């Protein structure tokens, strides 16, 4: 998906659907210096600051500021 806006909509749908938490997999699709990483990082950070945000868990390696778990240990 070429835009963090799509991720923001997906987070909103999961939240409004009253999911218990959100698992992230494969969100680090760009190189470390790519500006799109900063955009996604900001999207995830802003989401986590909202009152009704759900806990985010990365189940694949990530550079984003979310809790990290093994896909096998969740």
VMD Tcl script that builds the backbone (N, CA, C; Angstrom):
set m [mol new atoms 222]
animate dup $m
set s [atomselect $m all]
$s set {name element resname resid chain x y z} {
  {N N UNK 1 A 0.857 -1.167 0.000}
  {CA C UNK 1 A 0.000 0.000 0.000}
  {C C UNK 1 A 0.905 1.233 0.000}
  {N N UNK 2 A 0.720 2.139 -0.923}
  {CA C UNK 2 A 1.669 3.241 -1.101}
  {C C UNK 2 A 1.482 4.438 -0.188}
  {N N UNK 3 A 0.588 4.387 0.783}
  {CA C UNK 3 A 0.267 5.583 1.527}
  {C C UNK 3 A -0.122 5.227 2.963}
  {N N UNK 4 A 0.371 6.007 3.936}
  {CA C UNK 4 A 0.034 5.723 5.335}
  {C C UNK 4 A -1.422 6.037 5.641}
  {N N UNK 5 A -2.093 6.769 4.761}
  {CA C UNK 5 A -3.506 7.056 4.962}
  {C C UNK 5 A -4.317 5.758 4.986}
  {N N UNK 6 A -3.934 4.800 4.164}
  {CA C UNK 6 A -4.616 3.511 4.145}
  {C C UNK 6 A -4.436 2.808 5.495}
  {N N UNK 7 A -3.241 2.870 6.055}
  {CA C UNK 7 A -2.997 2.275 7.374}
  {C C UNK 7 A -3.845 2.967 8.430}
  {N N UNK 8 A -3.984 4.276 8.333}
  {CA C UNK 8 A -4.804 5.013 9.293}
  {C C UNK 8 A -6.261 4.574 9.215}
  {N N UNK 9 A -6.766 4.366 8.015}
  {CA C UNK 9 A -8.139 3.867 7.860}
  {C C UNK 9 A -8.276 2.465 8.445}
  {N N UNK 10 A -7.296 1.621 8.220}
  {CA C UNK 10 A -7.339 0.253 8.753}
  {C C UNK 10 A -7.330 0.280 10.285}
  {N N UNK 11 A -6.525 1.154 10.882}
  {CA C UNK 11 A -6.511 1.296 12.342}
  {C C UNK 11 A -7.873 1.771 12.847}
  {N N UNK 12 A -8.480 2.703 12.124}
  {CA C UNK 12 A -9.797 3.216 12.516}
  {C C UNK 12 A -10.864 2.130 12.430}
  {N N UNK 13 A -10.813 1.317 11.387}
  {CA C UNK 13 A -11.796 0.237 11.233}
  {C C UNK 13 A -11.640 -0.781 12.363}
  {N N UNK 14 A -10.407 -1.165 12.667}
  {CA C UNK 14 A -10.172 -2.127 13.749}
  {C C UNK 14 A -10.646 -1.572 15.085}
  {N N UNK 15 A -10.413 -0.295 15.307}
  {CA C UNK 15 A -10.828 0.342 16.556}
  {C C UNK 15 A -12.344 0.425 16.653}
  {N N UNK 16 A -12.983 0.882 15.589}
  {CA C UNK 16 A -14.443 1.008 15.623}
  {C C UNK 16 A -15.122 -0.358 15.672}
  {N N UNK 17 A -14.458 -1.378 15.169}
  {CA C UNK 17 A -14.985 -2.734 15.230}
  {C C UNK 17 A -14.739 -3.407 16.560}
  {N N UNK 18 A -14.146 -2.683 17.493}
  {CA C UNK 18 A -13.881 -3.144 18.855}
  {C C UNK 18 A -12.983 -4.379 18.910}
  {N N UNK 19 A -11.938 -4.364 18.076}
  {CA C UNK 19 A -10.929 -5.423 18.153}
  {C C UNK 19 A -10.240 -5.339 19.513}
  {N N UNK 20 A -9.613 -6.409 19.933}
  {CA C UNK 20 A -8.923 -6.425 21.225}
  {C C UNK 20 A -7.530 -5.823 21.120}
  {N N UNK 21 A -6.869 -6.020 20.013}
  {CA C UNK 21 A -5.536 -5.477 19.741}
  {C C UNK 21 A -5.291 -5.574 18.239}
  {N N UNK 22 A -4.178 -5.006 17.801}
  {CA C UNK 22 A -3.832 -5.006 16.376}
  {C C UNK 22 A -2.443 -5.597 16.212}
  {N N UNK 23 A -2.339 -6.590 15.345}
  {CA C UNK 23 A -1.045 -7.192 15.014}
  {C C UNK 23 A -0.533 -6.585 13.726}
  {N N UNK 24 A 0.720 -6.147 13.743}
  {CA C UNK 24 A 1.354 -5.566 12.559}
  {C C UNK 24 A 2.370 -6.552 12.003}
  {N N UNK 25 A 2.316 -6.780 10.717}
  {CA C UNK 25 A 3.284 -7.664 10.063}
  {C C UNK 25 A 3.708 -7.036 8.752}
  {N N UNK 26 A 5.014 -6.930 8.545}
  {CA C UNK 26 A 5.540 -6.422 7.285}
  {C C UNK 26 A 5.383 -4.931 7.071}
  {N N UNK 27 A 5.351 -4.141 8.115}
  {CA C UNK 27 A 5.182 -2.700 7.958}
  {C C UNK 27 A 6.468 -1.977 7.572}
  {N N UNK 28 A 7.602 -2.623 7.693}
  {CA C UNK 28 A 8.891 -1.994 7.348}
  {C C UNK 28 A 9.277 -2.348 5.920}
  {N N UNK 29 A 8.520 -1.863 4.971}
  {CA C UNK 29 A 8.752 -2.219 3.582}
  {C C UNK 29 A 9.748 -1.338 2.856}
  {N N UNK 30 A 10.233 -0.285 3.481}
  {CA C UNK 30 A 11.138 0.658 2.836}
  {C C UNK 30 A 12.461 0.699 3.578}
  {N N UNK 31 A 13.500 1.170 2.917}
  {CA C UNK 31 A 14.814 1.310 3.534}
  {C C UNK 31 A 14.776 2.288 4.694}
  {N N UNK 32 A 15.754 2.203 5.581}
  {CA C UNK 32 A 15.750 3.000 6.809}
  {C C UNK 32 A 15.755 4.505 6.562}
  {N N UNK 33 A 16.289 4.979 5.451}
  {CA C UNK 33 A 16.329 6.414 5.184}
  {C C UNK 33 A 15.144 6.933 4.400}
  {N N UNK 34 A 14.215 6.077 4.056}
  {CA C UNK 34 A 13.071 6.473 3.224}
  {C C UNK 34 A 12.089 7.318 4.025}
  {N N UNK 35 A 11.655 8.429 3.453}
  {CA C UNK 35 A 10.747 9.364 4.117}
  {C C UNK 35 A 9.407 8.699 4.450}
  {N N UNK 36 A 9.033 7.674 3.725}
  {CA C UNK 36 A 7.764 6.989 4.003}
  {C C UNK 36 A 7.782 6.276 5.354}
  {N N UNK 37 A 8.962 5.900 5.830}
  {CA C UNK 37 A 9.057 5.318 7.174}
  {C C UNK 37 A 8.700 6.348 8.230}
  {N N UNK 38 A 9.164 7.568 8.058}
  {CA C UNK 38 A 8.845 8.638 9.011}
  {C C UNK 38 A 7.347 8.932 8.991}
  {N N UNK 39 A 6.746 8.896 7.815}
  {CA C UNK 39 A 5.310 9.130 7.689}
  {C C UNK 39 A 4.515 8.042 8.427}
  {N N UNK 40 A 4.899 6.787 8.247}
  {CA C UNK 40 A 4.207 5.689 8.924}
  {C C UNK 40 A 4.437 5.754 10.432}
  {N N UNK 41 A 5.649 6.091 10.832}
  {CA C UNK 41 A 5.967 6.214 12.248}
  {C C UNK 41 A 5.079 7.272 12.901}
  {N N UNK 42 A 4.914 8.391 12.234}
  {CA C UNK 42 A 4.064 9.456 12.753}
  {C C UNK 42 A 2.615 8.996 12.829}
  {N N UNK 43 A 2.149 8.277 11.816}
  {CA C UNK 43 A 0.778 7.761 11.822}
  {C C UNK 43 A 0.553 6.833 13.011}
  {N N UNK 44 A 1.482 5.905 13.234}
  {CA C UNK 44 A 1.349 4.969 14.348}
  {C C UNK 44 A 1.440 5.684 15.694}
  {N N UNK 45 A 2.354 6.647 15.802}
  {CA C UNK 45 A 2.497 7.407 17.049}
  {C C UNK 45 A 1.223 8.198 17.364}
  {N N UNK 46 A 0.682 8.870 16.359}
  {CA C UNK 46 A -0.536 9.656 16.570}
  {C C UNK 46 A -1.712 8.753 16.935}
  {N N UNK 47 A -1.799 7.607 16.303}
  {CA C UNK 47 A -2.870 6.665 16.636}
  {C C UNK 47 A -2.762 6.238 18.099}
  {N N UNK 48 A -1.550 5.898 18.535}
  {CA C UNK 48 A -1.360 5.418 19.902}
  {C C UNK 48 A -1.661 6.488 20.949}
  {N N UNK 49 A -1.651 7.757 20.550}
  {CA C UNK 49 A -1.961 8.853 21.472}
  {C C UNK 49 A -3.457 9.078 21.631}
  {N N UNK 50 A -4.265 8.497 20.740}
  {CA C UNK 50 A -5.701 8.724 20.820}
  {C C UNK 50 A -6.302 7.973 22.006}
  {N N UNK 51 A -7.392 8.499 22.513}
  {CA C UNK 51 A -8.027 7.962 23.717}
  {C C UNK 51 A -8.445 6.502 23.568}
  {N N UNK 52 A -9.015 6.125 22.460}
  {CA C UNK 52 A -9.558 4.778 22.275}
  {C C UNK 52 A -8.651 3.855 21.476}
  {N N UNK 53 A -7.376 4.193 21.374}
  {CA C UNK 53 A -6.472 3.364 20.563}
  {C C UNK 53 A -6.326 1.971 21.167}
  {N N UNK 54 A -6.063 1.021 20.307}
  {CA C UNK 54 A -5.826 -0.358 20.707}
  {C C UNK 54 A -4.325 -0.583 20.826}
  {N N UNK 55 A -3.944 -1.598 21.578}
  {CA C UNK 55 A -2.528 -1.938 21.699}
  {C C UNK 55 A -2.032 -2.494 20.362}
  {N N UNK 56 A -0.910 -1.968 19.887}
  {CA C UNK 56 A -0.292 -2.438 18.653}
  {C C UNK 56 A 0.841 -3.398 19.000}
  {N N UNK 57 A 0.906 -4.514 18.284}
  {CA C UNK 57 A 1.958 -5.497 18.471}
  {C C UNK 57 A 2.570 -5.823 17.112}
  {N N UNK 58 A 3.880 -5.687 16.994}
  {CA C UNK 58 A 4.581 -6.095 15.776}
  {C C UNK 58 A 4.970 -7.558 15.919}
  {N N UNK 59 A 4.599 -8.380 14.939}
  {CA C UNK 59 A 4.944 -9.804 14.989}
  {C C UNK 59 A 6.020 -10.149 13.967}
  {N N UNK 60 A 6.533 -9.132 13.290}
  {CA C UNK 60 A 7.709 -9.265 12.426}
  {C C UNK 60 A 8.669 -8.150 12.828}
  {N N UNK 61 A 9.946 -8.265 12.507}
  {CA C UNK 61 A 10.898 -7.215 12.897}
  {C C UNK 61 A 10.433 -5.837 12.413}
  {N N UNK 62 A 10.618 -4.842 13.280}
  {CA C UNK 62 A 10.183 -3.486 12.937}
  {C C UNK 62 A 11.058 -2.450 13.612}
  {N N UNK 63 A 11.088 -1.278 13.022}
  {CA C UNK 63 A 11.783 -0.142 13.619}
  {C C UNK 63 A 10.801 0.794 14.320}
  {N N UNK 64 A 9.513 0.528 14.193}
  {CA C UNK 64 A 8.505 1.403 14.769}
  {C C UNK 64 A 8.379 1.206 16.275}
  {N N UNK 65 A 7.883 2.239 16.952}
  {CA C UNK 65 A 7.769 2.233 18.412}
  {C C UNK 65 A 6.488 1.531 18.845}
  {N N UNK 66 A 6.479 0.213 18.666}
  {CA C UNK 66 A 5.364 -0.621 19.115}
  {C C UNK 66 A 5.956 -1.829 19.826}
  {N N UNK 67 A 5.143 -2.490 20.652}
  {CA C UNK 67 A 5.628 -3.700 21.321}
  {C C UNK 67 A 5.898 -4.770 20.279}
  {N N UNK 68 A 6.963 -5.537 20.513}
  {CA C UNK 68 A 7.373 -6.553 19.551}
  {C C UNK 68 A 7.221 -7.942 20.163}
  {N N UNK 69 A 6.620 -8.832 19.393}
  {CA C UNK 69 A 6.425 -10.214 19.816}
  {C C UNK 69 A 6.727 -11.138 18.643}
  {N N UNK 70 A 7.124 -12.338 18.961}
  {CA C UNK 70 A 7.306 -13.353 17.939}
  {C C UNK 70 A 5.953 -13.829 17.464}
  {N N UNK 71 A 5.842 -14.107 16.184}
  {CA C UNK 71 A 4.592 -14.638 15.642}
  {C C UNK 71 A 4.257 -15.974 16.304}
  {N N UNK 72 A 5.264 -16.664 16.796}
  {CA C UNK 72 A 5.052 -17.961 17.431}
  {C C UNK 72 A 4.740 -17.849 18.924}
  {N N UNK 73 A 5.027 -16.698 19.509}
  {CA C UNK 73 A 4.861 -16.565 20.950}
  {C C UNK 73 A 3.715 -15.675 21.367}
  {N N UNK 74 A 2.901 -15.251 20.440}
  {CA C UNK 74 A 1.821 -14.323 20.779}
  {C C UNK 74 A 0.664 -15.019 21.413}
}
mol reanalyze $m
mol bondsrecalc $m
mol representation Tube
mol addrep $m
